[in-house]
Structures are given as structure tokens and as C-alpha cells.
Amino acid sequence: MKDCTQCGKCCIHYGGGDLAATPEEVEFWETFRPNISEYVANGRLWVDPNSGKVLDKCPWLEHDSTSEKYSCAIYYDRPEDCRHYPTSIDEMVRDECEMIEVKDLRNKNKAQKELDILMIESRPPLHGY
């Protein structure tokens, strides 16, 4: 498995209303990051604060056209859904994640263990490793 290439596919794929926020996250943002909480409606992310419509993409996704890399403007305060990604090899394949390599597809169980170890500080392990 490669390191993250900052391709942005995860954020682009899940940025259009596919994410939810926990009540604790919303409370934190309301208290400490009101600029983030403006884009939350009934626990749903990312909603335009003016129109009330779900945005096509995350408002915090930044694109550097020079390097063609993406970054997160709220990385340290991002939602748990974002922190936990990716959770499985199958999810990475479906989303065309650039971290995955051919060798990972040959032995998905081994690759899943590697992913769980890699993500241990970002999310609870999916398979109890």
C-alpha cells in the first residue's frame, strides 16, 4: 500500500452530502469552529448556509492546480467520517483510491490488516486487529 497521494478522490466522492456529523462534532464546531458548523444542517454535511441545499462537494476541499493535489482546510477538525476513511480494501477499490496497489488486491486479507494498522490512530479497527 502506498502513502496517500492527495488525489482527492475520497473527498470528491463523499463530499456531496454523503457524510453525517455526530452531535459531539456539531457541538464542538458550534463552540470552537462556527465557520464549519454553518455548513451543517440536522447533522448532515455539507449544506449551503444560504440556500439550505446540499453542496456538490466539500467546501473545505482545496485544490492546488500546480501540483494537482488536494488538501483539507479543516484537516485537524474534520468529521469522524473523514478521519475513518479508508475503512476497507473493497471501499478503496470502489473509490479508485490511489493508495492501493496490485499486490494489495492479490491478498486482500493481508492488505486489510496493513490498512487497519496504518489507520489505527485515525479510526477504530474494522476487523479487531
N, C-alpha and C positions, 0 to 999 in steps of 0.2 A: 504494500500500500504506500502510495506517495503522500507527501505532505500536501496540505491544501494549496491549490494553485490560484486561489482567489478568482475563480472563473465566474462566480456569482450565480451559478445555475440553481443552487439551493434557495437563495433569496428571491430569485426571479420566479422560480416555480411555486414557492409558497407565499409570496408576497401579496397576493391579491385576495385577501380575505379568508385564507385557509388556516389562519392561526388564531388562537384564543389566548387570553391572558387570565391568570389566576387572580382572585380577589386581592391576594397579598401583593402581587405585582402592580395592580392598579392603584392600590393604596400607597405603595412606595412611590410610584410615578407621580401621583397627585400631590404627595408631600414634597418630594425632592426633585422631580423632573416633570413639572407641569407641561412642558413642551411636548413630552411623549404622551402624557395622558390625554392631551387634546385629540389624539388620533385613535382613541379607544371609545367604543360605544357598546354598552351592555356586555363587556368582556371580550368583544370582537375587535380584532386588529385588521387592518389599518383603514380607518374610516375618516373621510374628509371632514374636518371640523366645521366647514362652512355649508356643505351640501348634505352631509349625512350619508353620502354614498361611499361604498367600499372602493378603495383605490385599486388600480390595476397592479401596482407594485408597492413595496415598502417605501415610505417616504424617507427612510434613513439609509437607503442603499445608495452609495456613492460610486460613480464610475470614473476611472482615470482613463481618458481616451488615448493618452500617450502610451501607457503600459498595457491597456486593455484589461486591467484588473479592477476588481470591485472591493469595496470595504464598507464597513458598517459604522455609521456616525454615532451609534449608541451601543457599541460593542459591549462595554462593561455593564450596561444596564439593559441589555437586550432581553426579550422574553425567554422564558424557560423552553418553549418550543424550539427556539433558535439555538439555545445552548445545548440541547439534547441531540441535535442533528449532526451527523447521520446516526441512525439507530441500528440499521441493518444493511447487510451487503445487498440484499434484494432491493431495498429502498435506493441505495446508491446506483444500482444498475438502472432502475426505473427512471431516476432523475438525471442519468448520464453524468454522474459525479466524476470529475477528472482525477480524484484521488485513487480510484480503483484501477487495478492493473490486471492483465490477463492471468497472471499467476494466482490472483485472488479468486478468480472465477473457477479455477481448476480445483480448489479446495476451499469451498465456502465456509465450512466449519472452522478451519484454521484462520481464515481471513476474519470471520466474525469474532473470534477470540482476540485477534490482534486489534480489531476495531474497538472492542469493549475496553481493552487495556489503554488504547490511545485516548479514548474518550472518558476515562474513569473520573477525571476531575470536572468534566462538564456535565455529566449526566449519570444517573444510576445505571448500572449494567443491565442490559436487556436479558441476558441469559444467566445471570448469577455468577459471573466469573470474578 
